[in-house]
């Protein structure tokens, strides 16, 4: 196994665990901005940024480049927890079954993506003597398959439908 592929696999697996948090951050921040509340999301984003920086500096010493992914995942999930708590105490967020089911499905899709990454890494060539262009091509193929697996499984779990994508493209 190429070391760069193994490193990419590990990093993508960590980022996959935070994918639902990245999506929820975008939704939550848009929600706050639509209600003319820009202070709270900016403060939480600033807190998350500082936490991410501090964790990066600490974790990179122990986990090298993986520390960056871990720090980003932790700070993103913490920002989601803070925003969710704020919305919940103001009675602006109630977790109904549909919402909880979507979150669970996103986590499952992220885990499937991580499993796909694990499976694909074993299929790629195990030669250290290939040229840079082939290495880059393999890495891009690896990333494409991983991302594709997330979206396909998201579709299978009905996290989104292709009609949703058409609605978005019609708005642009």
C-alpha positions as CSV (number, residue, x, y, z in Angstrom):
1,X,0.0,0.0,0.0
2,X,1.3,3.4,-0.9
3,X,2.0,5.5,2.2
4,X,0.3,8.5,0.6
5,X,-2.9,6.5,0.0
6,X,-2.9,5.1,3.5
7,X,-2.5,8.7,4.8
8,X,-5.3,9.9,2.6
9,X,-7.5,7.0,3.7
10,X,-7.0,7.9,7.4
11,X,-7.5,11.6,6.9
12,X,-10.7,11.0,4.8
13,X,-12.1,8.6,7.4
14,X,-11.7,11.3,10.1
15,X,-13.2,14.0,7.9
16,X,-16.1,11.6,7.0
17,X,-17.0,11.5,10.7
18,X,-17.4,15.3,10.6
19,X,-19.3,15.5,7.3
20,X,-22.7,15.8,9.0
21,X,-21.3,18.5,11.2
22,X,-20.1,20.5,8.2
23,X,-23.5,20.2,6.6
24,X,-25.4,21.1,9.7
25,X,-23.1,24.2,10.3
26,X,-24.1,25.5,6.9
27,X,-27.8,25.0,7.6
28,X,-27.6,26.4,11.1
29,X,-25.7,29.5,10.2
30,X,-28.1,30.2,7.3
31,X,-31.0,29.8,9.8
32,X,-29.4,32.4,12.2
33,X,-28.6,34.8,9.3
34,X,-32.2,34.6,8.0
35,X,-33.4,35.7,11.4
36,X,-31.1,38.7,11.4
37,X,-29.0,37.1,14.2
38,X,-25.4,37.4,13.0
39,X,-23.7,37.9,16.3
40,X,-24.1,34.4,17.7
41,X,-23.0,32.4,14.7
42,X,-20.0,34.8,14.2
43,X,-19.0,34.4,17.8
44,X,-19.4,30.6,17.7
45,X,-17.5,30.5,14.4
46,X,-14.7,32.6,16.0
47,X,-14.6,30.3,19.0
48,X,-14.5,27.2,16.7
49,X,-11.7,28.8,14.7
50,X,-9.6,29.5,17.8
51,X,-10.4,26.0,19.2
52,X,-9.4,24.5,15.9
53,X,-6.1,26.4,15.8
54,X,-5.3,25.4,19.4
55,X,-6.2,21.8,18.8
56,X,-4.2,21.8,15.5
57,X,-1.1,23.0,17.4
58,X,-1.5,20.4,20.1
59,X,-2.7,17.3,18.1
60,X,-0.3,17.8,15.2
61,X,2.5,17.1,17.6
62,X,1.0,13.7,18.5
63,X,-0.8,12.7,15.3
64,X,1.0,14.6,12.6
65,X,-1.3,15.6,9.7
66,X,-4.1,13.5,11.2
67,X,-4.2,16.0,14.1
68,X,-5.4,18.6,11.7
69,X,-8.4,16.5,10.6
70,X,-9.2,15.5,14.2
71,X,-9.0,19.1,15.4
72,X,-11.3,20.3,12.5
73,X,-13.8,17.5,13.3
74,X,-13.9,18.2,17.0
75,X,-14.3,22.0,16.6
76,X,-17.1,21.5,14.0
77,X,-19.0,19.1,16.2
78,X,-18.6,21.4,19.2
79,X,-19.9,24.4,17.2
80,X,-23.0,22.2,16.2
81,X,-23.6,21.3,19.8
82,X,-23.4,25.0,20.9
83,X,-25.7,26.2,18.1
84,X,-28.1,23.3,18.7
85,X,-28.3,24.1,22.4
86,X,-28.8,27.8,21.8
87,X,-31.7,27.0,19.4
88,X,-33.1,24.4,21.8
89,X,-33.2,26.7,24.8
90,X,-34.9,29.4,22.7
91,X,-37.5,26.9,21.6
92,X,-36.5,27.4,18.0
93,X,-35.3,23.9,17.5
94,X,-37.2,20.7,18.4
95,X,-35.8,17.4,17.3
96,X,-38.6,15.6,15.6
97,X,-38.3,12.1,14.2
98,X,-37.5,13.2,10.7
99,X,-34.6,15.4,11.8
100,X,-33.1,12.7,14.0
101,X,-33.6,10.1,11.3
102,X,-31.8,12.4,8.8
103,X,-28.9,12.9,11.2
104,X,-28.6,9.2,11.8
105,X,-28.7,8.5,8.1
106,X,-25.9,11.1,7.5
107,X,-23.7,9.5,10.1
108,X,-24.4,6.1,8.5
109,X,-23.5,7.5,5.0
110,X,-20.3,8.9,6.5
111,X,-19.5,5.5,8.0
112,X,-20.2,3.8,4.7
113,X,-17.9,6.3,3.0
114,X,-15.2,5.4,5.6
115,X,-15.7,1.7,4.9
116,X,-15.5,2.3,1.1
117,X,-12.3,4.2,1.6
118,X,-11.0,1.2,3.6
119,X,-12.1,-1.2,0.9
120,X,-10.7,0.9,-2.0
121,X,-7.3,1.4,-0.4
122,X,-6.8,-2.4,-0.5
123,X,-7.6,-2.5,-4.3
124,X,-5.1,0.1,-5.4
125,X,-1.7,-1.0,-6.7
126,X,0.9,-1.6,-4.1
127,X,4.0,-0.4,-6.0
128,X,6.2,2.4,-4.6
129,X,7.9,2.8,-8.0
130,X,5.2,4.6,-10.0
131,X,5.5,8.0,-11.4
132,X,4.0,11.1,-9.8
133,X,1.3,11.5,-12.5
134,X,0.0,8.0,-11.8
135,X,0.1,8.6,-8.1
136,X,-2.0,11.7,-8.5
137,X,-4.4,9.9,-10.8
138,X,-4.8,7.1,-8.3
139,X,-5.4,9.6,-5.5
140,X,-8.0,11.5,-7.5
141,X,-9.7,8.2,-8.3
142,X,-9.6,7.2,-4.7
143,X,-11.2,10.5,-3.6
144,X,-13.8,10.4,-6.4
145,X,-14.9,6.9,-5.4
146,X,-15.1,7.9,-1.8
147,X,-17.2,11.0,-2.4
148,X,-19.4,9.1,-4.9
149,X,-20.0,6.4,-2.3
150,X,-21.2,9.0,0.2
151,X,-23.7,10.6,-2.3
152,X,-24.9,7.3,-3.6
153,X,-25.5,5.9,-0.1
154,X,-27.2,9.3,0.8
155,X,-29.5,8.8,-2.1
156,X,-30.2,5.2,-1.1
157,X,-31.0,6.2,2.5
158,X,-33.2,9.1,1.1
159,X,-31.2,11.8,2.7
160,X,-31.7,13.7,-0.5
161,X,-33.4,13.1,-3.9
162,X,-32.2,14.1,-7.3
163,X,-35.3,16.3,-7.5
164,X,-33.7,18.3,-4.7
165,X,-30.7,19.0,-6.9
166,X,-33.0,20.2,-9.7
167,X,-34.7,22.6,-7.4
168,X,-31.3,24.0,-6.3
169,X,-30.2,24.4,-9.9
170,X,-33.4,26.1,-11.0
171,X,-32.9,28.7,-8.3
172,X,-29.5,29.6,-9.8
